[in-house]
Amino acid sequence: RCNLDCSLCYLSAHSESVRDLPLEVLLARLDAIKSEFGVGTNVQITGGDPTLRKHHELVRIVQHARDLGLMPALFTNGIAASKKLLHSLVDNGLSDVAFHVDLTQKHAGVDTEAALNEIRGSFIERVRGMPLMVIFNTTVHQQNFHEIPDLAAFFVRNADVVSMASFQL
């Protein structure tokens, strides 16, 4: 389930109508991941956007992953990832957060990647000082290709918080 309608997303047309998997199913999947791949395995908690789930359930998922010795990472568009929620997730074992922010998300009045840096900056400030690996994901396409060098420079300027920038074709 997602609160955006990204132009290049496979969920796009139906993103609001997808139901969350039951919590028990997700906890069992984490058990299976540990059984198959072992302690120390990184797991991506994603969706759509996992921050749309009931927050106590999302915290439980992160906590269960950490209790199993897994390394939980949250993949989100950041809109519903409040500072309070992120602190709660970190307190329960979250190790990484990846924010996906780019032009495919169709933010009102935004038509350049540079204009999205205000949103990126607000996410950077939300996680500043938290013991997290912070990642930004950007979809690269014909309309934003020319902006990628400036975007990379933005991430370099914020390298005190941003650990990695991922550019996905």
C-alpha positions in Angstrom: 0.0 0.0 0.0 1.3 3.5 -0.8 0.2 7.1 -0.5 1.8 8.1 -3.8 1.0 7.4 -7.4 4.5 7.3 -9.0 4.6 7.3 -12.8 7.1 4.4 -13.1 5.8 2.2 -10.2 4.3 -1.2 -10.8 1.8 -0.5 -8.0 0.8 2.9 -9.3 -2.8 2.4 -10.4 -3.8 0.3 -7.4 -1.4 1.5 -4.6 -4.1 2.8 -2.3 -6.2 -0.4 -2.4 -3.5 -2.9 -1.5 -4.1 -4.5 1.9 -1.4 -4.9 4.5 -0.4 -8.5 5.0 -1.3 -9.8 8.5 1.3 -9.1 11.1 1.6 -12.9 11.9 2.5 -13.6 8.2 5.3 -11.0 8.2 6.7 -12.3 11.5 6.7 -15.8 10.1 8.5 -14.6 7.0 11.2 -13.1 9.2 11.5 -16.4 11.0 11.9 -18.1 7.6 14.5 -15.6 6.5 16.6 -16.3 9.6 16.2 -20.0 9.1 17.3 -19.8 5.5 19.9 -17.1 5.5 21.0 -16.9 9.2 21.8 -14.2 11.7 23.1 -10.9 10.4 21.0 -11.0 7.2 19.8 -7.6 6.1 16.0 -7.4 5.6 14.2 -4.7 3.7 10.9 -3.6 5.3 9.1 -2.1 2.3 5.8 -2.1 0.6 4.5 0.2 -1.1 5.2 2.3 2.0 5.5 0.4 5.3 5.0 3.6 7.4 1.3 3.5 6.4 0.9 0.3 8.5 -0.3 0.7 12.1 2.8 2.1 13.8 2.8 -0.4 16.7 2.8 -3.2 14.1 5.7 -1.7 12.2 7.6 -1.3 15.4 6.9 -5.0 16.2 8.2 -6.1 12.8 11.4 -4.2 13.3 11.7 -5.5 16.9 11.1 -9.1 15.8 13.7 -8.8 13.0 16.3 -7.5 15.5 15.4 -10.1 18.1 16.1 -12.8 15.5 19.5 -11.2 14.8 18.5 -9.8 11.5 19.4 -6.2 10.3 16.2 -4.4 9.5 16.1 -1.6 7.0 13.1 0.6 6.3 12.4 1.6 2.7 9.9 4.5 2.6 8.9 7.6 0.6 9.3 9.4 3.9 5.9 11.2 3.9 4.5 9.3 6.9 8.0 8.6 8.5 7.7 11.1 11.3 10.6 11.8 13.6 8.7 10.2 16.5 8.1 7.0 14.4 11.7 6.9 13.3 13.0 7.3 16.9 10.7 4.4 18.0 11.9 2.2 15.1 15.6 3.0 16.0 14.9 2.3 19.7 13.6 -1.2 18.6 16.5 -2.1 16.3 16.2 -0.3 13.0 19.6 -0.1 11.4 19.0 1.6 8.0 16.5 3.9 6.4 16.2 4.4 2.7 14.1 7.4 1.4 12.8 7.2 -2.1 12.4 10.8 -3.4 12.3 11.7 -7.1 10.2 13.3 -9.9 8.2 10.1 -10.6 6.3 10.8 -7.4 4.5 13.8 -9.0 4.7 16.2 -6.0 2.5 19.2 -6.7 4.3 22.2 -8.2 7.7 20.3 -8.3 9.2 19.8 -11.7 12.9 19.4 -11.0 15.1 17.2 -8.8 16.6 20.4 -7.4 13.2 21.5 -6.2 12.9 18.2 -4.4 16.0 18.9 -2.3 13.7 20.8 0.2 11.9 17.5 0.9 15.1 15.6 1.0 16.5 18.2 3.4 13.5 17.8 5.7 14.1 14.0 5.8 17.8 14.6 6.5 16.8 16.8 9.5 14.4 14.1 10.8 17.1 11.5 11.1 20.0 13.8 12.0 21.8 12.4 15.1 20.1 9.0 14.9 22.3 5.9 14.7 21.1 5.0 11.2 22.6 4.3 7.8 20.7 6.8 5.7 20.2 6.1 2.0 18.4 8.0 -0.7 17.0 6.3 -3.8 16.4 8.2 -7.0 14.9 6.8 -10.2 16.9 8.0 -13.2 15.0 8.6 -16.5 15.2 10.9 -19.5 13.5 13.8 -17.8 16.0 14.0 -14.9 19.2 12.6 -16.3 20.8 16.0 -16.8 20.2 16.8 -13.1 22.0 13.8 -11.6 25.4 15.6 -11.2 23.8 18.4 -9.1 21.8 15.8 -7.1 25.0 13.9 -6.4 26.6 17.1 -5.2 23.6 17.7 -2.9 24.2 14.3 -1.3 27.9 15.0 -0.9 27.1 18.3 0.8 24.9 16.3 3.2 27.3 13.4 3.7 27.4 14.0 7.5 24.0 12.3 7.5 23.6 10.6 4.1 25.5 7.4 4.0 24.6 6.3 0.4 22.8 7.6 -2.7 21.4 5.0 -5.0 20.5 5.9 -8.6 18.2 3.4 -10.2 17.7 3.3 -13.9 
